[in-house]
């Protein structure tokens, strides 16, 4: 059935094959960097020694899941795996927990100091950017873990970042993506990821953004053959 649907000459937001490719985080990070966006220093490894060397070079790290849907089953229910910050003390030779890294591949990145974060929802050529201000230690590391302590502010996207987003969407063949950025205290935008199925409804409601209108406009636009696909 998926193959039948993917073969239809319809207007997609985005094509299922492009979405599937974009959900591979290593490929995604490489494409983001190639598009001219700044990404954090990153390693994917199952070697505790490599993690310690990486921390020696960059200081505090974060560890995050490689899966597109970071959900695990434990204690009879589902749990979301949030991004976790690792300090130098947690990564030292005496850290027994780090030994569990050897079980499978993990994604580690250099921690980025934050003025705030930003979620940029891209629908075709339209960008809807919101600054996400964290008012708790948990939200500062991963804002998804503490929605009650977040504040939102519509902001503008700098020109170079806007150009990088456009280049990434072209290279990935996507019509939609939700980009997550760290905005550092010096104003630099650091790209964390681009989710081809990222949620947007709560930001549209909080900030009065016409994201639904932009999606509807894209899906009902006239194609090159003069037909309207819905």
C-alpha positions in Angstrom: 0.0 0.0 0.0 2.8 2.4 0.8 4.3 1.8 -2.6 1.0 2.5 -4.3 0.6 5.8 -2.4 4.2 6.9 -3.0 3.7 6.4 -6.8 0.8 8.8 -7.0 1.4 12.2 -8.8 0.2 14.1 -5.8 1.5 17.1 -4.0 3.2 15.9 -0.8 4.2 17.6 2.4 6.7 15.9 2.0 7.1 12.7 -0.1 7.2 9.6 2.2 10.6 8.5 0.8 12.1 11.9 1.5 10.8 11.9 5.0 12.2 8.4 5.6 15.7 9.5 4.4 15.6 12.7 6.5 14.9 10.8 9.7 18.3 9.2 9.7 20.1 11.6 12.1 23.7 11.0 10.8 22.7 11.7 7.2 20.6 14.7 8.4 23.5 16.3 10.3 25.8 15.9 7.3 23.3 17.5 5.0 22.7 20.4 7.4 26.4 21.1 7.6 26.7 20.8 3.8 23.9 23.3 3.4 25.9 25.9 5.3 24.4 25.6 8.8 26.5 25.2 11.9 26.1 21.9 13.8 27.8 21.0 17.1 30.9 18.7 17.1 29.4 15.2 17.1 30.5 11.6 17.4 28.5 8.4 17.1 30.3 5.6 19.0 30.0 2.7 21.3 33.5 3.2 22.7 33.7 4.7 26.3 37.3 5.6 25.6 36.2 7.7 22.5 33.6 9.4 24.6 36.2 10.4 27.2 38.6 11.7 24.5 35.7 13.7 23.0 34.9 15.2 26.4 38.5 16.1 27.0 38.5 18.0 23.7 35.1 19.8 24.1 34.1 19.8 27.8 30.5 19.0 28.8 28.5 16.8 26.4 25.0 15.8 25.6 23.9 12.3 24.7 20.7 11.8 22.7 19.0 8.9 21.0 19.7 8.1 17.4 16.1 6.9 16.8 13.6 9.3 15.1 11.0 8.4 17.8 12.9 8.4 21.1 10.6 6.1 23.0 11.4 3.0 25.1 9.3 0.5 26.9 10.0 0.1 30.6 8.0 -0.7 33.7 5.0 -1.7 31.6 4.7 1.6 29.7 6.2 4.0 27.3 8.9 6.5 28.3 10.4 9.3 26.2 14.2 9.4 26.1 15.2 13.0 26.6 18.5 14.6 25.8 20.9 14.4 28.8 23.8 16.6 29.7 27.0 14.9 30.9 29.5 16.9 33.0 33.2 16.1 33.1 32.7 14.3 36.4 30.2 11.9 34.9 32.6 11.0 32.1 35.8 10.3 34.1 37.5 7.0 34.4 35.6 6.2 37.6 32.2 6.5 35.9 30.8 2.9 35.8 27.7 4.0 33.9 29.7 5.0 30.9 30.7 1.4 30.4 27.1 0.7 29.2 27.9 2.8 26.1 29.6 -0.3 24.7 26.3 -2.0 24.3 25.2 0.0 21.2 25.9 3.2 19.2 25.2 6.5 21.0 25.2 10.0 19.6 27.2 12.6 21.6 27.5 16.3 20.9 29.4 19.1 22.5 27.2 21.0 25.0 26.2 24.5 23.7 25.7 27.4 26.1 22.3 28.9 25.4 20.7 32.3 25.4 17.6 30.4 24.3 16.5 27.8 21.7 14.4 28.3 18.6 12.0 26.1 16.7 11.8 27.1 13.1 8.9 25.6 11.2 9.5 25.6 7.4 6.6 25.2 5.1 7.9 25.6 1.5 9.5 29.0 1.4 7.7 30.3 4.6 9.5 30.2 7.9 7.9 30.6 11.3 10.5 31.1 14.0 9.8 31.0 17.8 12.4 31.6 20.6 11.9 29.1 23.4 13.0 30.4 26.7 13.6 27.8 29.5 12.9 28.7 33.1 14.0 25.4 34.8 17.2 23.3 34.7 15.4 20.4 33.0 14.0 22.6 30.3 17.4 24.2 29.7 18.8 20.8 28.7 15.7 19.6 26.8 12.7 21.8 26.6 10.4 18.9 25.8 10.9 17.6 29.4 9.2 20.6 31.1 6.6 22.5 29.0 5.2 24.3 32.1 8.4 26.3 32.4 8.7 27.5 28.8 8.1 31.0 27.4 7.6 31.7 23.7 8.6 34.6 21.5 8.2 35.0 17.7 11.5 36.1 16.2 13.2 36.7 12.8 15.6 34.2 11.2 19.0 35.7 10.3 19.7 35.7 6.6 22.5 33.1 6.5 20.4 30.7 8.6 17.4 31.3 6.3 19.7 30.5 3.3 20.9 27.4 5.0 17.4 26.2 5.7 16.4 26.7 2.1 19.5 24.8 0.9 18.8 21.9 3.2 15.2 21.6 2.1 16.3 21.5 -1.5 19.0 18.8 -0.9 16.7 16.7 1.2 13.7 17.0 -1.2 11.5 18.3 1.7 8.5 20.7 1.6 8.3 20.8 5.4 10.6 20.5 8.3 10.8 21.7 12.0 14.3 22.9 12.7 15.7 23.1 16.3 18.4 25.6 17.0 20.4 26.8 20.0 20.9 30.5 20.0 24.2 31.1 21.9 24.8 34.1 24.2 26.9 35.6 21.4 23.9 35.3 19.0 25.3 32.4 16.9 22.7 29.9 15.7 23.7 26.3 16.2 21.6 23.6 14.4 20.6 20.6 16.4 18.3 18.8 14.1 15.6 19.0 11.4 12.5 16.9 12.0 10.6 16.2 8.7 7.5 15.4 10.8 8.0 17.9 13.7 4.9 19.1 15.6 3.8 22.7 15.2 0.3 23.0 16.6 1.2 24.2 20.1 3.5 27.0 18.8 0.9 28.2 16.3 -1.6 28.4 19.2 0.8 30.0 21.7 2.1 32.6 19.2 -0.8 33.1 16.8 1.2 31.8 13.8 -0.6 30.9 10.6 1.2 27.6 10.1 -2.0 25.7 9.3 -2.9 28.3 6.5 0.6 27.9 5.1 0.3 24.1 5.0 -3.2 24.4 3.3 -1.9 26.8 0.8 1.0 24.5 -0.1 -1.2 21.5 -0.5 -3.8 23.3 -2.7 -1.3 25.2 -4.8 -1.5 24.8 -8.6 1.2 22.4 -9.9 3.2 22.8 -13.1 0.5 21.1 -15.2 -2.1 23.6 -14.1 -4.0 21.1 -11.9 -4.8 21.6 -8.3 -4.0 18.7 -6.0 -5.6 18.3 -2.6 
